[in-house]
Amino acid sequence: GVTKTWNGNTSTWTQDAEWTPYGVPCPDDDVIINTGICDLDISPDIKSLTINGGTLNNTGSFTIACPTTVSTNAVLNIQSATTLTLSDMLILDGLVEGYGTIDISTATIVGGYGKWAPGNSIGELTTKGMYNNEVIEMEISGNGYAGGGTIELDKLNVTEEMNVDDDFVLKWLGGTVPPGTRTLMECQGAGCRMNEFS
């Protein structure tokens, strides 16, 4: 096997010319992504994956079944209606975003404290499995709000457990900030608990 490095363009994983040395990574290859956007269009059969920067963009229902490291400056983007399953050793220090499902329920979490932030518009990101992370960042929008109207917000659907060791950040995306207090609701099973903030 060899070390295959993504050339830093925006393209699909299965394009031979996007890799150095030339060719799509093989089962004995170590894969490195340092920059650019790599659209994952298969379940790759590789030895290891290290994402130091740039974005791995999940475009379907795929599995990465090798040791995987997502560094601080790297992004895993889980597109809407897709599922990315990570089923081996996982170090996740980077950003998980998007509106699909990331399944880490069979991964071996050996370290890392990443950031969960669904994205720059309103939607729902689902995570399956247990994880400790530094920051959860959610977006809220007041589109149409003028003494009434609607408030839209991101949703993070956690099917097992997520522990936040640092900040829970709410970002206001635009529109008029509605008056009064807000309610943060955590729901588990049939019950919910709420906290108010201004």
C-alpha positions in Angstrom: 0.0 0.0 0.0 0.9 3.7 -0.4 -0.2 7.0 1.1 -2.8 8.6 -1.2 -3.3 12.4 -0.8 -6.4 14.3 -2.1 -5.2 17.0 -4.6 -7.3 19.7 -3.0 -10.0 20.2 -5.6 -13.7 19.9 -5.4 -14.6 16.5 -6.9 -15.7 12.9 -6.2 -13.7 10.3 -4.4 -13.8 7.9 -7.4 -11.9 10.3 -9.7 -8.5 8.8 -10.3 -6.9 12.2 -11.2 -7.8 13.7 -7.9 -5.3 11.6 -6.0 -1.5 11.6 -5.7 -0.1 9.2 -6.6 -2.7 8.8 -9.4 -5.6 6.5 -8.8 -8.5 5.9 -6.4 -7.2 4.6 -3.0 -7.0 0.8 -2.6 -7.5 -1.5 0.5 -3.9 -1.2 1.7 -3.6 2.6 1.2 -3.5 5.3 3.9 -5.6 8.3 2.8 -4.9 11.9 3.6 -7.2 14.9 2.9 -5.5 18.3 3.6 -7.7 20.7 1.7 -10.5 21.0 -0.8 -13.9 19.2 -0.9 -14.0 15.5 -1.5 -17.5 14.2 -2.3 -17.7 10.7 -0.9 -19.6 8.6 -3.5 -18.7 5.1 -2.4 -18.0 3.2 0.8 -14.2 3.3 0.6 -12.1 0.2 1.2 -8.9 1.7 2.6 -6.4 1.1 5.5 -6.8 4.5 7.2 -8.3 8.0 6.7 -6.9 11.2 8.1 -8.7 14.5 7.3 -6.4 17.3 8.3 -8.4 20.1 6.6 -11.0 20.6 3.9 -14.3 18.8 3.8 -15.4 15.2 3.3 -18.9 15.6 1.9 -21.1 12.5 2.4 -23.5 12.2 -0.6 -25.2 8.8 0.1 -25.5 6.0 2.6 -21.8 5.0 3.0 -19.6 3.3 5.6 -16.0 4.1 6.5 -14.7 0.9 8.2 -11.1 1.9 9.0 -9.3 4.0 11.6 -10.4 7.6 11.0 -9.0 10.9 12.3 -10.8 14.2 11.7 -8.5 17.0 12.8 -9.5 20.4 14.2 -9.6 22.2 10.8 -11.5 19.5 9.0 -15.2 19.1 8.3 -17.5 16.1 7.9 -20.6 17.3 6.0 -23.5 15.0 6.1 -25.9 15.9 3.3 -29.7 15.8 3.8 -31.2 12.3 3.6 -27.8 10.6 3.7 -26.1 8.4 6.4 -22.4 8.2 7.1 -21.4 5.2 9.3 -18.0 5.2 11.0 -17.4 1.7 12.4 -13.7 1.6 13.4 -11.4 3.7 15.6 -12.4 7.4 15.5 -10.7 10.5 16.7 -13.0 13.4 16.0 -11.7 16.9 16.7 -13.2 18.7 13.7 -16.7 19.9 12.7 -19.7 17.7 12.0 -22.3 19.6 10.0 -25.3 18.9 7.7 -28.8 17.6 7.8 -28.3 13.8 7.5 -27.3 11.1 9.9 -23.9 10.3 11.3 -23.7 6.8 12.9 -20.9 6.3 15.4 -22.7 3.6 17.4 -20.2 0.9 16.4 -17.1 3.1 16.4 -14.4 3.0 19.0 -14.0 6.5 20.2 -10.4 6.9 21.4 -10.3 10.6 21.8 -11.2 13.9 20.4 -13.7 16.6 21.2 -15.3 18.0 18.0 -18.0 20.5 17.3 -21.6 19.6 16.2 -23.2 22.4 14.1 -26.0 21.4 11.7 -25.2 24.2 9.2 -25.9 27.7 7.9 -29.6 27.1 7.3 -32.4 25.5 9.3 -32.5 21.7 9.5 -31.9 18.5 11.6 -28.7 16.6 12.1 -29.0 13.1 13.6 -26.3 11.4 15.5 -26.4 7.7 16.5 -24.1 6.6 19.3 -22.5 8.0 22.4 -20.1 11.0 22.1 -18.4 13.6 24.3 -17.8 16.9 22.4 -16.7 20.4 23.2 -19.3 22.6 21.4 -22.8 22.2 20.0 -23.8 25.1 17.8 -27.4 25.6 16.6 -28.9 28.2 14.4 -32.1 30.2 14.9 -33.9 32.3 12.4 -36.7 34.8 12.8 -37.9 34.9 9.2 -41.2 36.8 8.9 -41.1 37.9 12.5 -42.7 41.3 13.1 -44.6 41.1 16.3 -45.6 37.6 15.2 -44.6 35.2 12.5 -42.4 32.1 12.8 -39.2 31.2 14.5 -37.2 28.4 12.8 -34.4 26.5 14.4 -32.0 23.7 13.9 -32.6 20.3 15.6 -29.9 17.9 16.8 -31.5 14.5 17.1 -29.4 12.3 19.5 -30.4 8.6 19.5 -28.1 7.6 22.4 -26.0 10.1 24.4 -24.1 13.3 23.8 -22.2 15.1 26.5 -21.2 18.7 26.1 -18.1 19.7 27.9 -17.8 23.3 26.8 -20.4 25.6 25.1 -23.9 25.3 23.8 -24.0 28.1 21.2 -27.1 29.6 19.6 -26.5 31.7 16.5 -29.1 34.1 15.3 -29.2 34.0 11.5 -31.4 37.0 10.7 -34.7 38.6 10.9 -35.9 40.7 13.9 -35.0 39.3 17.2 -38.3 38.5 19.0 -38.8 40.0 22.4 -38.8 38.1 25.6 -37.2 34.9 26.8 -36.4 31.8 24.9 -36.8 28.2 26.0 -34.2 25.5 25.5 -35.8 22.1 25.6 -34.1 18.7 26.0 -36.4 15.8 25.3 -35.6 12.2 26.3 -38.2 9.5 25.8 -41.6 10.8 26.7 -40.4 13.6 28.9 -38.7 17.0 28.3 -37.0 19.5 30.5 -36.7 23.1 29.8 -34.5 26.1 30.6 -35.2 29.7 29.8 -32.7 32.3 28.6 -32.8 35.8 27.2 
